[in-house]
Amino acid sequence: MTNVLSPEPGTARPATPLATEKEAREVAEAAREQHWEQPSFVRELFEGNLRMELIHPYPQPDPADVERARPFMEKLEAFLRDNVDSDLIDRERKIPAHVIQGLKDLGAFGIKIPTEYGGLGLSQLMYTKAIGLVTSQDGSLTALLSAAQSIGVPTPLKLFGTPEQKKKYLPRLAKGAISAFALTEANVGSDPAGLATHAELSADGTHYILNGEKLWCTNGTVAELYVVMARTSGKKITAFVVERDWPGVEVVHRLHFMGLKGIENGVIRFTNVKVPVENVIWGEGKGLKLALITLNTGRLTLPASCVAGAKRCLEIVRAWTNERVQWGQAVGKHDAIAQKLGRMAAETFAMEAVSDLASLMADQGGRDIRLEAAIAKMWNTELGWRIIDDTLQIKGGRGYETADSLRLRGERPDPVERMMRDFRINLIFEGSSEIMRLFIAREAVDTHLKVAGALIDPKSTGSQKFQALLKSAGFYGLWYPKLWIPFKGWFGYGGFGPLGRHLRFVERSSRRLARTLFHCMVRFGPKLEKRQAVLGRLVEIGAELLAISAACSRAQAMLKENPTQTGPRELADVFSRQARRRVEQKFREVWANDDVATYQTARHFLDDHFLWLEAGMVRDDSRA
């Protein structure tokens, strides 16, 4: 993650000017996967189709894969329990060398690397389960392992590397060579159009000369290998494998944060670094698309980590609310606390259903999971944050107090305070919640843009608009009336028992969601992309519908395995009840909202109309 350039040692050069809105949109659009070659459950939801056959019966892991992973998982759990002192890592801001070496010895840096290259060769589900185990113990270790494997060098090489690249680097990575992903710059976060780091092909065509500076590069201070994104040939963005020990690669300094105190995140500078042409991954100009495709599965570690954090919260509050007595009874029996406990348990069940579903679909193939992965990341991180917040509230002062302080007083050192600091970054890592909403919204309207995009595109010619009008009339003449027909009626999904009513709600709401999205496009036209609050609500509805469907499907699968088990159905039912209310509220707010007034107030705020609000505090003259 990155900033400014230095074309020659000791020679400063101004950063590339920020990209215009038009340029940013063009770069982002060019990086998209343009086609939907495989079905997507969420995409169908946005188009008014509930295709439960895509997720039900709920996918099951390959028993052979589970058994193959078992020895590693058992060793990993024992190692974490016996060797990782998370409070020490938080206190000293460093992961001990023996912990990193122990993880290398276990093969934890090569979980998904194929066995032919020395890795463990485990599935996406087993990888996310392993990362969940790690998260339940320490967030800094999660960042170390996830950045090294989910978005670091192994996954891009596995997906797009040449046989020679795989043979050269994957065995080294499987043995524990730490890797990092370097995209972000001081002026470049989720908008890569302003990328300033650049690589110029040498005159003899044998190598590139890389110059630039990357910011917030997780693992950057300890990595041996980097995936570096840089401009080549004008606006093209290309991915390179860069080695730490090459001349011109410099770790400028390590960065420190509110949480994840042991994370090795830094500013990395590249000054006239010679990168062989054979270290280009996939091909020149394909770097951004590579990053987005990599993140389709790379994002799945965060939802799984959130599930692990939520489970740790359940363990903490279950013990505390049973033993803590106030006003003559355990605090968990007081309705104000019980409401939180019931919601936390139900939402944890749904979070795991969403997370596991995405990982299992990635393993089984035959599905396009770009929307499922994005929603799992956005939705799980936001629910997980609320669960952490509720846990601190339930624990009260003992939640706000550090584990070290609790230990000194002889109380159980539940690390709620540390968990809250560590968790907060999840809403920002690998695409902030706001960016996820925009990404999902763009994919949700893809069909409409392909059908009628020319009608609202100012660059379209009269002929193109006319052709789009004819195409739209044919498409919408058939598609729109179907959105009013309840194909499943009021009696479908009977095989789900009492949960069937929730799926009937999803079916009705899916058609309503498609209609509402279409109505928004008609009402706002090309201005819809500016109505991000409206789009956000539509995305949130889609996320809730996915979660209800996944929770009900998972509950049915668990009941089929053990018919006497009542917990899954109860949890899926309570979650679905609450999610349905949220969906209804979001539908109302699409049209009945204060977005325009709030936006106008924000503009006035930025124009310094409300400076008087800041009176009465010690002024910070550096911000004047």
N, C-alpha and C positions, 0 to 999 in steps of 0.2 A: 504494500500500500504505500503511496508515494508523493513526491513533490517536484521540486525544480531541477534544472539541469546544469551540468558542468561539462562542456564539450572538451575542454582540455584541463589538465591538472592546474589548479590555481586560477583558472579563468572563469569568472562568473558569467552567466548568461541569463537574461530575463526569462521567466516562465512563459510558456505558450499562452496567448490570450485565451480567456475562457470561451468555450464554444457558444455560438448563438443557439437560441431555442430550436431553430430549424435544423441546424447541424446536429444537435443533441438527439433530436427525434429521428433523424435519418440514420445515425449511428446505431441507436437502440433498435430501430426497426430492421436494419440490415443484419443484426446479430440474432434476431428471433429465429426459432425453428418455424419455417413458413408453412409447413404442411402437417396434417394430422393423419399419419399413416396407420395409427393404431387407435382403438377406442379409448375414450377417457370418461369415467363415470361423472366427474365434476363438469366437464364440458357439456355432457348431455343434460345435466341438471339445469345449467344455464339456458339450454335450448328447449326446456320444457319436457324432458324425457327422463323418467326415473327408470333406469335400467339396472335393477337389482341383480340381474344375472352377472353383471360385471364384478360384483363384490360378494354375492351370496350364491352358494354357501361360502361363509367366511373362509378365505384361503388358509390353508394349513401348511406349516413348514415341512420340508422333506425330513422324515425321521432319520434317514442316514446322515443328513447334514447336522441335525441336532446331536446325534450320537457322536459324530466326528468332532463337534465343538465341545462336548462335555468335559473332556480332560483339561482343555485350556481354560474353560470357564471356572472350573473348580480350583485350578492353580491360581488363576487371576484373583478370585475372591479371597483365597487364603493369603496371597501376597499382599493385597490391599489391606486386609485386616491386621496383618502382623507387622507390616513395614511402613505404612503411610500414616504419619502424624500430621493431620491436616491443619491443626492449630499451629504447629511449629512452622509449616510452610507459609501460613498466613502471617505469622509473626516475623519470620526472617526473610520473607519475600523471595524464597528460593526453594526449588525442588531439589532435595539432596541427590548427589551423584549416584548413591547406591540405589535409590529408587528408580532413576532413569535406567541404570544398568540392569536392574532386575526386570524391568519391563522389556528391555531389549532381549534379555535371556529367555523370557517367556514367549517371545515372538509377537509381542503386542504392537509393534510398529509395522507388521506385515500381515495383519489379520485377513485382508481381502486379496493380498497378492497371491497369484496362483502358485501351487506347490512346485511347479516346474522351475520357478524362479526362487525357491527357497521360502516362500511364504506359507501361511496356514491354509490359504485357499478356502476360507469360510464365506458364507453367504452374507448378503446385506442385512438380513434379520439378525443373524448371530453377531455380526459386527455391531449393530445398534444395541443389542442386548449387552454385549461386552462394554460398550461405552456407557450404557446405563449403570452397570455395576461400578465403573470407575467414578461416574458422577455422584453416585450415592455416598462415595467416600470423599472425593475432592474435586472441585471444579477446575483447578489449575491443571490437574493431570488430564482432565477431559480436553481442555484447550490444546495441550501438548499433543495428545494422540490424534484428536480429530483434525486439527490443522495439518498435521503431518500426513494424514491418510485420506480424509474426505475431500479436501481441496488442494492438498500438496501434490508433490510430483507423482505418487503412485497411480492415482485415479486417471489423470489426463493421459499418462503413458499407457495405462491398461486399455483405455478407450480409443486413443488416437495415435499412440506411439508406433514407430516403425519396429520391425523385428530387431534391428540393431540397437535401437534405443532401449527397448525392453531388456535385451540381453546385457546391456552395459549397466543399466541403473537399477532394475528391479531387484536383483540379488543383493545389491548393496543396501537398498532400502529395507528389504526383508530382514537383514541382519541388524537393523537399528539406525541406519543413517537418517537423521532427522531432516525433514523437508518443510518448506514454507511456500506460501502463495503470495506474490507481490503484485498487487494491482493498485491499491489506494494511494493517492497523493494528497498533498495539502489542499489542492483545489479540485480534487477528483474523488468522489465517494461512489454514489450509485449512478452518477452520470459520467461515463468514461469518455465522452466526446472531447473533453478538455485534457486528455492525457498528454502529459508533457515529456515523459520518458521516451526516448527515441533510439532506434537502432538503424545505422546506415550500412549498407552493403559495401564491402571493400572493393577496391578497383579490380582485384583479381577474382572476386566472387567466391572466396573461400571462407569468409567470416563476416560477421556484423560487428560494428563498433557501437557498443551500448553505453548510453549516458542518461543519467537521471537519478532521482531520489524517491524512495518509496516510504510511505508513512504507515504506522500501525501494522507492521508486518508480523503477524503472530508466528512464533518460533524463529523469527528473523535473526535474533542474537545468538542462537545456538544451532541453526540449521547448517547442514553441509551442502544442501541442494535447494535451489529456488525455481519455482515457475514464475517467470517475470513477463509481465505484459508491457509491450512497448510499441510505439508508432513505427511503422516502416512504410516507405513509399507513400508519403502524404498522409491520408486519413486511415490507412489500414492499421489494424491492431493485431500484433503477432505475439504468440507465446513462445518463450525460449526456456530451455533448461540451462540454468547458470550454476556454476560450482563456486562455493564460498572461497576456496583457496586460489581462485584465479586472480591475477593482478588487476587492481582497480576496484575490487569488491570491498566495501568498507561498512562495518557496523558503526554508525555514527554515535548512537547511544541507545540504551535501553529505556523504555517508557514504563510509567507506573500508573496504576488506576485505582478506582474506588474499591473494586473487588478483584478477585482472581489475582491475588498478590504474587503468586508464583509464576504467573505467565511471562514467557520470554518474548516480549513484543518490542519492536524497535524501529528506528529509522535506518534504512539501508541505502547507501549511496553507490552508484555505479559510475566510474570515471574511465572512459575509454577502454571498457572491458571487451576483449576479443572473444566473441561467441561463435564457434564453428557453425557453418550453415546446417550441418547435420543435427544440430541441437534445436532446430525449429520443430515445434510440435504441430503436426497435422498439415501445416503449410502456411505460407505468408498470408496475412489478412484474416485468418480464421481464429485469432486468439479470443476475441470476445464471445463468439459463438461457442468456442470450446469451454469457456468459463461458465456460460449459462447452462450448457448441457451437463457439465460436470456437477453443477449445483443441483440438478434435478435429483440426484441421489445424495450428493454431499450435504444438502440441507437436512437430510433425515436423521442425522445424529442429534440435532438440536431438539426435535420433538421427543426423541427417546430420552434425552437427558432431562427434559422437563418432566417426563413421566417419573423418572427416578427421583428427581427432587420432590415431586408431589408425594410419592410413596414415603419418602423420609419424613415429610411433614405429617402424613397420616400417622406414622409410627410415634412421632413426638406428641401430637395432640391426643391420640388415643390414650397413652399412658398418663399424660398430664390431666386431662379432663375427667379421668376416672378417679385419680387420687387426690386432686385438689378439691377441698370441700369449702363452700361458702354458703351462708344462709341455710345451713342444715343439710345440704346435699351436694353431691359431686357437681362441679360446674358444668359438666357435659349434659346434665339433666335439665339445666335451665334452658328455656326455649331459645333465648338469644344466642347461646352458644351452640345448641343442638342444631339450629338452622344452618349454621356455618359448617358443622361437622357433616351433616347429611349432604349438603351441596359439594363439599370437598371430596367426599368419597365417590359420589356419582360422577363428578367431573373427572376425577382421576381415572375411573373406569373408561369413560369416553375418550379421554386423551390417549390412553393405551390402545384403544380400539382403532383410533385414527392413525397413530404412529405405526403400529404393527401392520395395519392394512397397507399402508404405503410401502413399507419395506418388503412385505410379502409379494406385492404386485411387482416390485422391482426385481425380485428374485425369479418369479415365474414368467416374466416377460409377457408379451402380447397386449400390453397396456401402455398408453402414453400417460405418464404420471407427473408431468410438469405442474399441472394444477393441483393435484393431490399433495405433492411434496410442498408446494408453496403454501397451501392452506394449512397443512400440518405444522409447518414452521410458524406461520403467523398465529394460528389459533392456539396451539399448545403453549407457545411462549406467553401469550397474554393470559390464558387461564392459569398457567403455572405461576405467573407473577401474583395473581390474585390469591392463589392458595398460599403462597409464601407470606403475603401480607396478612391474610387471615390467621396464619399460624403465629405470627408475631403478636397480633392483637389478642389472640387467645392466651398466649403465654404472658402477656403484659410486660411488666418490668423485666422479667426473666428472659423475655424474647429480645428485648433491647440490650440487655447486658451481655458482654462478651463471654465466650466459653471459658477463657482463662480466669475471668473474674468469678464466674459461677463455681469453677473448680476450687478456687482459693477459699470460697465460703462453704465448701463441702457439699454443694448441690450438684445435681446431674448436669454436666456441661453440654446441654443441647446447643448446637452452633447455629441457632436461628439467625442471629445478627450477621454472622458470616455468610450464611446461605442467602440472605437477602442481598448483601453486597455482591456476592458472586453471581446471583441469578439475573440481576438487572440487565446485564449486557446482552442477554439472549434476545431481547426485543430489538436489538440493533445488529448483532452479528449476522452475516450472510444475508443481508437484505433487511432493512428496518421494516417495522410493521406498516409504515406508510408506503414504502416502496413495494412491499408485497401486495398491498391492496391495488396499487396501480398496475403492477404486473399481471395480477389475476384478472383485473377488469379488462385489460387490453386483450387477453386471451379469450375472455368471455364474449367479447363483441366481434371476434375474428370472423365468424360466419357472416355477420351483418356487413362488415366492411368489405368482404369479398363479393357480396351480392350487390350492395348499394353504395359502396365507398365512393365511387366516382361522382355520385350525386352531391356529395358534400365536400369533395376535394376541389379547392379553388384552382388547381392546376389542370383539371380535366377539361377537355375540349367539348364543344357542343355535341359532337358526334358520340363521344364517350359517355356523356351524360344521358343521351337518348338511349343508347344501348343498355346502360345501367337501369334506366327507367323500365324498359321492357323486361329485363331480367328480374327486377324487383317485383314487378306486377305478377309474373309467373310464380316466383318463389313464395311471396307473402300471401298470394291468393290461396295457396294450399296450406301453408304453414300456420298462419295466424288463426284461422277458424278452429284448427285442431286444439289450440291452447285452451279452448273453452269446453272441450268435451272430456268428462271424467271417465277415462277408459276403464279404470279399476272401480269406478263407482264408489259406493260407500261400504262395499263388502269384500274388497280385495285383501290380499295378504293374510288370509285366514290361517295359513300355516305358522304364522308368528304368534298365534294366541293373542293374549292381551296387548302385546306389542304391535300388533297389526294396525291398530288405530293410529299409531305414530307414523307408520310408513304410509298410510293413506293420507295423513297430513303432509308428509314430504311430497307425495305425488301431486296433491293439489297445489302445494306451495311452489313446486318446481314449475308448473304451468303458469302460476301467477308471477313467478320471478321472471320467466321469459317474456311474458306480456309487459311487465313493468319495465324491463330493460328496453324493449322495443318502444314503449310509450315515451321513455326518457330520450331515446334517440330521435324520435319524431319531434318532441317538444323542444329539445335543446339543440338538435342538429350538431354542427361541428363544435359548438361551445360545450358539449357534454364532457369533453376531456378536461375542461377547466372546472367542472363541477365535481371536484374530487370527494367532497363529503357525500354527495349522492351516490357516486360510484362505490365509495367505501361501504355504505349501508347495503348495497346490493351484494357486494363481495361477502360481507358478514352474514347475510342471509344464506348464501351458498355454503359458507363454512359450517353454519349450524345444521343445514340439511345433510351435508356430508357426515357430520358427527352423529346425528340421530341415526342415520342409515347404518353407519359403521358399528355403533353401540348395539343396535338391535340385532344386527347380523352376528356380531361377536357373542352376544348373549345366547342366541339360538345355538351357535356352535358349541358353546360350553355346556348348555343343557342337553344337547344331543350326546355329548361325551359322558355327562353325569346327570341323568334325569332328575335326581333327587336334590340337586343343588339349586337353591332358591335365590342366592345372592345376585347372580348376573342379571336375572330378569328384573329384580327390584331396583338395582342400580341403573339399568338401562331405562326403566320406566320413569324414575325420578328425574334423571338427567333429561329425558325427552320432554317431560312435562315443562321443565324450566326453560329448555331451549325453544319450545314452541312459543312461549310467551315473549321471548326475546325476538323471535322471527316476526311475530305480529306487530310488535312495537317498531321494528325496523321498517316494515312495509308502510306503516302509518307515517313514519318520519321521512320517507322518500319525498312525499308531497307536502306534508305539514311540518315545516322546519323553519329555523331562523338563520339559515346559511347566508343569505344575502346580507342581512343586517350585521351578522357577526363578521363577515368578510369586510364590509365597509368600516366597521369599527377597527379591525386590524389595520386597514390602510391608514386610518386616522392616527392610530398608535404609532405606526412607522413614520408618519409625517410629523411626529412630535407634538400632536395636539394635546396629549395627556401628560406632559412633563410634570404638571403639578401633582400627579399621583405619586411621584417619586420623592416628594418633599418629606423631610422629617427623618432622613437617614444620613449616615456619614457618606459624603459623596466620594466616588471613585473618579478622580480627575483624569485617569488614564483612559476612561471610556467617553470622555466629553467629545 
